[in-house]
Amino acid sequence: MIKIIIDAMGGDNSPAVNVEGAVLAANALNDAELILVGKEPEIAQELAKYTYDKQRIAVVNATDVIDCNDKPTDAIRNKKESSMYKSFELLKSDGGYDAMVSIGSTGSLIAGAVLKTGRIHGVKRPAFCPIMPTMNRGIVAVCDSGARTWTATPCN
């Protein structure tokens, strides 16, 4: 069973679109357990609109939200009751979680990834690689590894 944490309050039209996506995923994938993190009353109201296996979608309450107006690093450091912060806390825990998904503030997502989960040894900067739909119903991943000026040492 794959366990996926979803920041249910991230992005526009949340939590409605995040809950709908979670239910669609749970109904399509027999081996997925989804954890929706966010304002529990709002999430429960959205979940009530759907039919799904209630043993494979759980809710973790988070009373705050990080939005695009928040400074990313400050938001991760100070908004400890936000859905994104709590999602990172779950991911970092020993709960056996496999992935975290958020469509919230990109800057806060990158800051949280670095500050809360850490970097792989030898990696100085994270790459951002969103997966997006194409016009012909396919998907494409666009990877931005950041611009950096460096000088190569010649090999002899």
Salt bridges, closest charged atoms under 4 A:
GLU46 OE1 - LYS49 NZ 3.09
ASP53 OD2 - ARG56 NE 3.42
ASP70 OD2 - LYS79 NZ 2.88
GLU81 OE1 - LYS86 NZ 3.06
GLU89 OE2 - LYS116 NZ 2.50
